[in-house]
Amino acid sequence: MDQADTITRDLGAELRQSSKVWQYASANSLQKRKSKHMDNFKETSLKGHIQLCELRYQALEERLDAVESRIAKIEATIADLKSQTQAGFSEIKLLLERQNSSKQVQLIATFGTIITAVLGFIGYIIAK
C-alpha cells in the first residue's frame, strides 16, 4: 500500500501541476476570448450607438421641421392679422375724418343760421 500511496501522491501532484498549467492556459484562453468578445462588443455597441444617434437625429430633424412649419403658420397668421388691423385703422381714420368734416359742416351751418338771425333782427330793429 505504501507503493500505491506513493503512486497516488505522484499522480495527484502531476494532476495538480497539470491542472495549474490547464488553469493558466484556460485563464489565458478565457482572457483572449473576453478580449475578442469585448472587441466584438465594442464594435457592436459602437454600431448600435451610431444607429441610435442616427435615429435620434432623424427624430430631432422631424421635430424641428414640425416647429418650423408651425412658426411659418404663425408668421402667416400674424401678417394677415397685421394687414387686417391696418385696414381696420384706415377705416376708423376715414370715419373720424368724415365725422370731423360733418361736424365742421354742422358748425358752419349753425353759425350761419345764427348770423342770419342776428342780422335779420338788427335789420328789423333798424326798419322799425
C-alpha positions as CSV (number, residue, x, y, z in Angstrom):
1,M,0.0,0.0,0.0
2,D,2.9,2.1,0.5
3,Q,3.7,2.0,-3.1
4,A,0.1,2.7,-4.0
5,D,0.1,5.7,-1.8
6,T,3.3,7.0,-3.5
7,I,1.8,6.5,-6.9
8,T,-1.4,8.2,-5.8
9,R,0.6,11.1,-4.4
10,D,2.7,11.4,-7.5
11,L,-0.4,11.2,-9.7
12,G,-2.1,13.9,-7.5
13,A,1.0,16.1,-7.8
14,E,1.0,15.6,-11.6
15,L,-2.7,16.4,-11.8
16,R,-2.3,19.5,-9.6
17,Q,0.6,20.6,-11.8
18,S,-1.2,19.8,-14.9
19,S,-4.3,21.5,-13.5
20,K,-2.2,24.6,-12.8
21,V,-1.0,24.6,-16.3
22,W,-4.5,23.9,-17.5
23,Q,-5.8,26.7,-15.3
24,Y,-3.2,29.1,-16.6
25,A,-4.0,28.1,-20.2
26,S,-7.6,28.2,-19.5
27,A,-7.4,31.6,-17.9
28,N,-5.2,32.9,-20.8
29,S,-7.6,31.5,-23.3
30,L,-10.6,32.9,-21.4
31,Q,-8.8,36.3,-21.3
32,K,-8.3,36.1,-25.0
33,R,-11.9,35.1,-25.6
34,K,-13.0,38.0,-23.3
35,S,-10.8,40.4,-25.2
36,K,-12.3,39.2,-28.5
37,H,-15.7,39.4,-27.0
38,M,-15.0,42.9,-25.7
39,D,-13.7,43.9,-29.2
40,N,-16.9,42.5,-30.7
41,F,-19.0,44.1,-28.0
42,K,-17.2,47.5,-28.6
43,E,-17.7,47.2,-32.3
44,T,-21.3,46.1,-31.9
45,S,-22.0,48.7,-29.3
46,L,-20.4,51.4,-31.4
47,K,-22.5,50.4,-34.4
48,G,-25.6,50.4,-32.1
49,H,-24.6,53.8,-30.7
50,I,-24.2,55.2,-34.2
51,Q,-27.6,53.8,-35.3
52,L,-29.3,55.1,-32.1
53,C,-27.7,58.5,-32.7
54,E,-28.9,58.4,-36.3
55,L,-32.5,57.7,-35.1
56,R,-32.3,60.4,-32.5
57,Y,-31.1,63.0,-35.1
58,Q,-33.8,61.9,-37.5
59,A,-36.4,62.4,-34.7
60,L,-34.9,65.8,-33.9
61,E,-35.0,66.9,-37.5
62,E,-38.6,65.8,-37.8
63,R,-39.5,67.8,-34.7
64,L,-37.5,70.8,-36.0
65,D,-39.4,70.6,-39.3
66,A,-42.7,70.5,-37.4
67,V,-41.7,73.5,-35.3
68,E,-40.6,75.4,-38.5
69,S,-43.9,74.7,-40.2
70,R,-45.8,75.9,-37.1
71,I,-43.7,79.1,-37.0
72,A,-44.4,79.7,-40.7
73,K,-48.1,79.3,-40.0
74,I,-47.9,81.7,-37.0
75,E,-45.9,84.2,-39.2
76,A,-48.6,84.0,-41.9
77,T,-51.3,84.5,-39.3
78,I,-49.6,87.5,-37.8
79,A,-49.0,89.0,-41.2
80,D,-52.7,88.5,-42.0
81,L,-53.7,90.0,-38.7
82,K,-51.4,93.0,-39.3
83,S,-53.0,93.7,-42.7
84,Q,-56.5,93.4,-41.2
85,T,-55.6,95.7,-38.3
86,Q,-54.1,98.3,-40.7
87,A,-57.3,98.1,-42.9
88,G,-59.4,98.5,-39.8
89,F,-57.4,101.5,-38.6
90,S,-57.7,103.0,-42.1
91,E,-61.5,102.6,-42.0
92,I,-61.6,104.2,-38.5
93,K,-59.4,107.1,-39.7
94,L,-61.7,107.6,-42.6
95,L,-64.8,107.5,-40.4
96,L,-63.2,110.0,-38.0
97,E,-62.3,112.4,-40.9
98,R,-65.9,112.1,-42.2
99,Q,-67.3,112.8,-38.8
100,N,-65.0,115.8,-38.3
101,S,-65.9,117.2,-41.7
102,S,-69.6,116.6,-40.9
103,K,-69.2,118.4,-37.6
104,Q,-67.5,121.3,-39.3
105,V,-70.4,121.5,-41.8
106,Q,-72.8,121.4,-38.9
107,L,-70.9,124.2,-37.1
108,I,-70.7,126.3,-40.2
109,A,-74.4,125.8,-40.8
110,T,-75.3,126.6,-37.2
111,F,-73.2,129.8,-37.1
112,G,-74.6,130.8,-40.5
113,T,-78.1,130.4,-39.2
114,I,-77.3,132.4,-36.0
115,I,-75.6,135.2,-38.0
116,T,-78.5,135.3,-40.4
117,A,-80.9,135.5,-37.5
118,V,-78.9,138.3,-35.8
119,L,-78.6,140.3,-39.0
120,G,-82.4,139.8,-39.6
121,F,-83.1,141.0,-36.1
122,I,-80.8,144.0,-36.5
123,G,-82.5,144.8,-39.8
124,Y,-85.9,144.6,-38.2
125,I,-84.9,146.9,-35.4
126,I,-83.5,149.5,-37.8
127,A,-86.5,149.2,-40.1
128,K,-88.9,150.0,-37.3
